[in-house]
Amino acid sequence: MKPLKTAIVILNWNGEKLLPRFLPSVIENSQQEGVGIIVADNGSTDQSVSLLQEKFPQVQLLQLDHNYGFARGYNEALKQIDAEYYILLNSDVEVTPGWIDPLIQLMEDNPEVGAVQPKILSWHNKDEFEYAGAAGGFIDKLGFPFCRGRILNINEKDTGQYDQVTSIFWATGACMAIRANLFREAGGFDADFWAHMEEIDLCWRLKNMGYKIQFTPNSRVFHLGGGSLPYDNPHKLFLNFRNSLWLMYKNLPRRKFYKVLAGRMLLDGAAAFKLLSEGNVNGFGSVFRAHVAFYRSLPALRKKRKELRHLSSQKWHDEILCKSVIWKFYMEKKRTFQDM
């Protein structure tokens, strides 16, 4: 492929219904010199490929041989794309005029910034933040992610309360601009994650390398969300609980990890029994299986952590909440980031 300054890369899997709805806004609002749109098809079994070839010939199509999942799918696609910056974009995102420049300019002007996230609003309720990313991601001391504009299952209305460029802990994989050389240097996404929290893991590595992750309100996109698996889907629950343990073990200093593991065991156990009390037997099993999978994977995780040591220049970050977001939400009734 021809070298680009900015490659907008959409990983598609069976998105035949989503592409006609959302891709036109990307094409319309990305007509700039040095910007290319690539749809990497992740082994779709529907009519996505023929649709792209017939209806969107101006978009570059990159076909992967089968479904690699989100994390490895992007890794395989980006190996084949020569660009200075990548913008990773979900297939269910509607973009707005002028959305690209604020993301790229922030990195152009600030060499210490490794990745940038726009404001993520709900496609269904356009004055409300969307679950996956909102106004920038953070994490608490036990590894639970949350966002400015979204704490657990509570999404705030956007009233301009987070309209400042600011450092965050993680940028959402729904729409993330990242330096291509840093994506490669950090090792890309951890393919073993398959999906869910792989972007938090990548951002944590970038921060350990000394780079900043930032949010800008000057770029807005609207995310449909929930397009792959429902929130309480057993497989999604398994991935979320397992991957959360994985990313902490990989990126926290060893002593800190073992200090927080007891707290995680307690809260994950409580979550499992809550699911059981709601009649979600499969969900209860997902949490149990996630912990079993974590302990079984410890030898591989130790190897990964050892391999990452040479990249790490920082061990702790201001964007980690030194308290439990679960405690503050349920016991202190704190429902917004500002209250936290």
C-alpha positions in Angstrom: 0.0 0.0 0.0 1.1 3.6 -0.7 2.7 5.3 2.4 0.3 7.6 4.2 0.6 10.2 6.9 -2.7 9.0 8.5 -4.3 5.6 7.9 -7.9 5.2 9.2 -8.2 1.5 9.8 -11.5 -0.1 10.3 -11.5 -3.8 11.4 -14.6 -5.4 10.0 -16.2 -8.8 10.8 -19.6 -9.5 9.4 -20.4 -5.8 9.2 -22.7 -6.0 6.2 -25.4 -4.1 8.0 -23.1 -1.6 9.8 -20.9 -0.5 6.9 -23.6 1.2 4.7 -24.8 3.1 7.8 -21.5 4.4 9.1 -18.8 4.2 6.4 -20.3 7.1 4.4 -19.6 9.6 7.2 -16.0 8.4 7.4 -15.6 8.9 3.6 -17.3 12.3 3.6 -15.4 13.7 6.5 -11.9 12.3 5.8 -11.1 13.9 2.4 -7.6 15.1 3.2 -4.2 14.9 1.6 -2.2 12.1 3.1 -5.3 10.4 4.7 -6.4 7.0 3.6 -9.3 4.7 4.6 -8.6 1.0 4.9 -11.2 -1.6 5.8 -9.4 -4.7 7.1 -11.9 -7.6 6.7 -11.4 -10.1 9.5 -12.5 -13.2 7.6 -16.2 -12.2 7.3 -18.7 -14.9 6.3 -21.4 -12.4 5.2 -21.4 -10.2 2.1 -19.1 -7.5 3.6 -16.4 -7.9 1.0 -18.6 -7.8 -2.0 -20.5 -4.8 -0.5 -17.2 -2.9 -0.1 -16.0 -3.8 -3.6 -19.3 -2.7 -5.2 -20.5 0.2 -3.1 -17.2 1.7 -1.7 -14.5 1.4 -4.3 -12.7 4.5 -2.9 -11.9 2.6 0.3 -8.9 0.3 0.3 -9.8 -3.3 1.2 -7.4 -5.5 3.0 -8.6 -9.1 3.4 -7.4 -11.3 6.3 -7.7 -15.0 5.8 -9.9 -15.7 8.8 -11.3 -14.1 12.0 -8.3 -13.3 14.2 -10.4 -11.5 16.8 -10.0 -7.8 17.5 -6.5 -7.7 19.0 -4.6 -10.0 16.6 -6.8 -8.8 13.7 -5.5 -5.3 14.1 -2.0 -6.6 14.5 -2.1 -8.5 11.3 -3.7 -5.6 9.4 -1.4 -2.9 10.6 1.7 -5.0 9.6 0.6 -4.3 6.0 -0.1 -0.6 6.3 2.6 2.0 6.0 1.7 5.2 7.8 3.0 7.7 10.3 -0.2 7.7 12.3 -3.0 5.1 12.7 -6.6 5.9 13.6 -8.2 2.7 14.8 -12.0 3.0 14.2 -14.8 0.7 14.9 -17.2 -0.1 12.1 -20.2 1.3 14.1 -18.8 4.8 14.5 -20.2 8.0 12.8 -17.6 10.7 12.6 -18.1 14.5 12.2 -16.5 17.2 10.1 -13.0 18.1 11.2 -12.6 15.0 13.4 -9.1 14.1 12.2 -7.0 17.2 12.7 -7.4 17.6 16.5 -6.3 14.0 17.0 -3.2 14.2 14.8 -2.2 17.8 15.7 -2.1 17.0 19.4 0.6 14.4 18.6 2.4 16.6 16.1 2.7 19.4 18.6 3.6 17.2 21.6 6.2 14.5 21.0 5.5 13.0 24.4 1.9 12.1 23.5 1.7 8.6 22.1 -2.1 8.2 21.6 -5.2 10.4 21.5 -8.9 9.8 22.0 -11.8 12.0 20.8 -15.0 12.6 22.7 -17.1 9.5 22.3 -20.9 10.2 22.3 -23.8 7.8 22.0 -25.2 7.3 18.5 -28.6 6.6 20.0 -28.6 9.6 22.5 -26.3 12.2 20.9 -26.2 14.4 24.0 -25.0 11.5 26.2 -21.5 9.9 26.5 -21.1 6.4 25.2 -20.0 3.5 27.4 -16.8 2.6 25.4 -14.5 5.5 26.2 -16.7 8.5 26.9 -14.3 11.4 27.6 -11.3 9.3 28.3 -10.5 6.2 30.3 -9.0 5.7 33.8 -8.5 2.7 36.1 -8.7 2.2 39.8 -6.3 0.5 42.2 -7.9 -2.9 41.7 -7.8 -2.7 37.9 -11.5 -1.7 37.2 -11.8 0.7 34.3 -14.0 3.7 34.2 -14.3 6.9 32.2 -14.9 10.6 32.5 -18.6 10.6 31.6 -19.2 7.0 32.4 -18.9 5.2 35.8 -19.8 1.5 35.6 -23.3 1.5 34.0 -24.1 5.2 34.4 -23.5 7.5 31.4 -23.6 11.3 31.9 -25.1 13.8 29.5 -22.5 15.9 27.8 -22.8 19.5 29.0 -19.3 20.5 28.3 -18.1 19.4 31.7 -15.1 17.5 30.3 -14.2 19.9 27.4 -10.5 20.2 28.2 -7.6 18.5 26.6 -6.3 16.3 29.4 -4.1 13.3 30.1 -6.0 10.0 30.6 -4.9 6.5 31.4 -6.4 4.7 28.3 -7.9 5.5 25.0 -10.8 3.5 23.7 -10.3 1.0 20.8 -13.5 2.3 19.4 -11.6 5.4 18.1 -7.9 5.8 18.9 -5.2 7.7 17.1 -1.7 6.4 17.8 1.8 6.8 16.5 2.5 3.9 14.2 6.1 3.5 15.4 5.0 3.3 19.0 2.3 0.7 18.2 5.1 -1.4 16.8 7.7 -0.6 19.5 5.2 -1.5 22.3 4.4 -4.8 20.6 0.9 -3.9 19.3 -2.1 -5.4 21.0 -1.7 -8.6 23.0 -3.3 -11.1 20.7 -4.1 -13.5 23.6 -6.7 -11.0 24.9 -8.7 -11.7 21.7 -11.0 -8.8 22.6 -11.9 -6.5 25.5 -9.3 -4.4 27.5 -6.5 -5.0 24.9 -6.4 -1.2 24.4 -6.0 -0.6 28.1 -3.1 -3.0 28.1 -1.5 -1.3 25.2 -2.0 2.2 26.7 -0.5 1.0 30.0 2.6 -0.2 28.2 2.9 3.2 26.4 2.6 5.0 29.7 5.2 2.7 31.3 7.4 3.7 28.4 7.0 7.3 29.4 4.4 8.5 26.9 1.2 10.3 27.5 -2.3 9.3 26.5 -4.6 12.2 25.9 -8.2 13.2 25.3 -9.3 16.0 23.1 -12.9 17.4 23.1 -12.2 19.1 19.7 -12.9 15.9 17.9 -16.3 14.2 18.3 -17.6 10.8 17.1 -20.8 8.9 17.8 -20.6 5.2 18.7 -23.4 2.8 18.3 -21.8 0.3 20.8 -22.9 -3.1 21.8 -22.5 -4.4 18.2 -20.5 -7.5 19.0 -21.7 -9.1 22.3 -24.3 -8.0 24.9 -23.0 -6.7 28.2 -24.1 -9.8 30.1 -23.0 -12.3 27.5 -21.1 -15.2 29.2 -18.2 -15.0 26.8 -17.9 -11.3 27.2 -18.0 -11.6 31.0 -15.3 -14.2 30.8 -13.0 -12.0 28.7 -13.5 -8.9 30.8 -12.7 -10.7 34.1 -9.8 -12.7 32.7 -8.3 -9.9 30.7 -8.5 -7.5 33.6 -6.4 -9.8 35.8 -4.0 -10.3 32.9 -3.4 -6.6 32.3 -2.7 -6.0 36.0 -0.3 -8.9 36.3 1.5 -7.8 33.1 1.9 -4.1 33.9 1.8 -3.6 37.7 5.0 -4.0 39.8 4.9 -7.6 41.2 4.5 -6.5 44.9 1.6 -4.1 44.0 -0.2 -6.8 42.1 -0.2 -9.3 44.9 -1.4 -6.6 47.3 -4.5 -6.0 45.2 -5.2 -9.6 44.3 -7.0 -10.3 47.5 -9.3 -7.3 46.9 -10.0 -8.5 43.4 -10.8 -12.0 44.6 -13.3 -10.6 47.0 -15.0 -8.2 44.5 -15.0 -10.7 41.7 -16.5 -13.3 44.0 -19.2 -10.8 45.0 -19.9 -10.1 41.3 -20.2 -13.8 40.6 -22.8 -14.4 43.4 -24.7 -11.3 42.3 -25.0 -12.8 38.8 -26.1 -16.1 40.4 -28.7 -14.4 42.5 -30.1 -12.9 39.3 -30.4 -16.3 37.8 -27.4 -15.9 35.5 -25.8 -19.2 36.1 -23.6 -19.0 32.9 -22.4 -15.6 34.1 -21.4 -17.0 37.5 -19.5 -19.7 35.7 -17.8 -17.1 33.5 -16.3 -15.4 36.5 -15.1 -18.7 37.9 -13.6 -19.8 34.6 -11.8 -16.4 34.2 -10.0 -16.9 37.5 -9.1 -20.5 36.6 -7.8 -19.3 33.2 -5.7 -16.6 34.9 -3.9 -19.0 37.2 -3.3 -21.5 34.3 -1.7 -18.7 32.2 0.7 -17.5 34.9 3.8 -19.1 33.3 3.1 -17.3 30.0 2.3 -14.0 31.8 5.5 -14.2 33.8 7.4 -14.5 30.5 5.5 -11.5 29.0 6.2 -9.4 32.0 9.9 -10.2 31.8 9.9 -9.2 28.1 8.3 -5.9 28.9 10.8 -4.9 31.6 13.2 -3.2 29.1 10.4 -0.9 27.9 9.4 0.3 31.3 10.7 3.6 32.6 7.7 4.4 34.9 5.9 2.1 37.4 3.0 4.2 38.7 0.8 6.9 37.1 -1.4 9.7 38.4 -4.3 8.5 36.3 -4.7 5.4 38.5 -7.4 6.1 41.2 -5.8 5.1 44.5 -9.2 3.9 45.7 -11.9 1.4 44.6 -14.4 2.7 42.1 -16.7 -0.1 43.1 -16.7 1.1 46.7 -17.2 4.7 45.8 -20.0 3.8 43.4 -22.0 1.4 45.6 -21.1 2.5 49.2 -20.5 6.2 48.8 -23.0 6.7 46.0 -20.6 8.5 43.8 -22.0 8.4 40.3 -19.8 10.8 38.2 -16.1 11.2 37.6 -16.2 14.6 39.1 -17.5 13.1 42.4 -14.8 10.5 42.4 
